[in-house]
Amino acid sequence: MTDGFLTPSGYMPRVGESSVRQALAVAPMVLLEGAKGCGKTWAGLSMARSKLLLDADANDLAIVRASPRDALRESPYPKLVDEYQRVPELWNAIRGVCDESRDAGRFVLTGSAEKVDDLTRHSGAGRLVRVRLRPMSLFETGESAGEVSLGLLMAGEPQSAARTAERSLRDWSEIICVGGWPRHLGMPSDAAHRLLLGYLNETIRADLPLETGVRRDPAKIMRLLRSHARHTATIASQASLARDTVGDGPPLSRHAASSYLDAMHRLFVLEDLDGWVPAMRSKSVLRQSPKRHMVDPSLATAVLRAGPDQLAVDLRTLGLLFESLAIRDLRVYAQAHDMSVWHYHDDKHRELDAVVEHPDGRWMAVEVKLGGVPSALDEAAESLLAVARQAVKRSRRSPPAAHVLLTALGTHAYRRPDGVNVVPLPLLGP
């Protein structure tokens, strides 16, 4: 514990902390939301001076149920209320305590399931700011040196670095399979897979029925997740995902598949990447279908039962999962600058793997490539520049602030003569 905060021993700082602190400076309540196991409780403790752990401490739960207002009024603040939705009436009590004064920074709440939105939708306005916490990025786990700043790239500043060790395809396969879950750090991939399959099974059997109000065949839901995983980093319709659930019986209907996919997003298991919508001059349109991603690519490897040995020799699948890993990290780093991440895909099938957009309208064109050999980089850079030019031509936007090639292989970050920044993912940071 330092400076009165409840930072756990061994806690590894999170990039999202800056967003939480900014929210605490203006709002009485901050809801830290995200997938179970991504580290919300420890992150909340690092920014709290008192706590109520309703999911882990039976005594705290009993105290809150007996006298919620008294428990909430006990200082010091900020107070962490972990998994607050376990006591449904607690929301009104928290709101009432916040209304007794105009002080910001009273409560850090965490939630990951059980209709959190339904508790806060109608009465959180003016009191609540939501902050998403994702599984740990490579910078947070120590796999990235973070010497190339996404924020400085957006500012147009050349970035160079040469301090990362080369990683093999087998190394990347292991990193992807373990994922960014705090409890998995240092764990072999086969053990991580067993835990992730248990996580998904529990989500399907326990959390999903609570979220949808309907029980379905768990085997079909797992097939739906497997279909989603097979389409990682691609545009696949809900209808095609539903068709893939056929097994001993009929496949899920489109309506049922849509309902379960929506619930999996609400449970933070899935986090698809929406299409970018710049203001368009042309009558031709962009494809707005999302690219399919899980919140961490390790979930996709678990549901596909694909270990490092299989991925290292299946470069097509490994490349798509590496792209998903890069999107996860881009989202984490972009959030630190209030930036958002999209994908671009037009009606001529020209695409950008990622578009990073600043609130002031600046944007960055990003292509993700597994390989780093010169010929492959030349081709990727040429394509990146061409698609970005088309995006500018067809919109009212200025040219991108930066063109970025994110790679798995390579030890140097540098700017090419054509202006494209080549950045190995283990050098990228916020």
Disulfide bonds with the S-S distance in Angstrom:
none
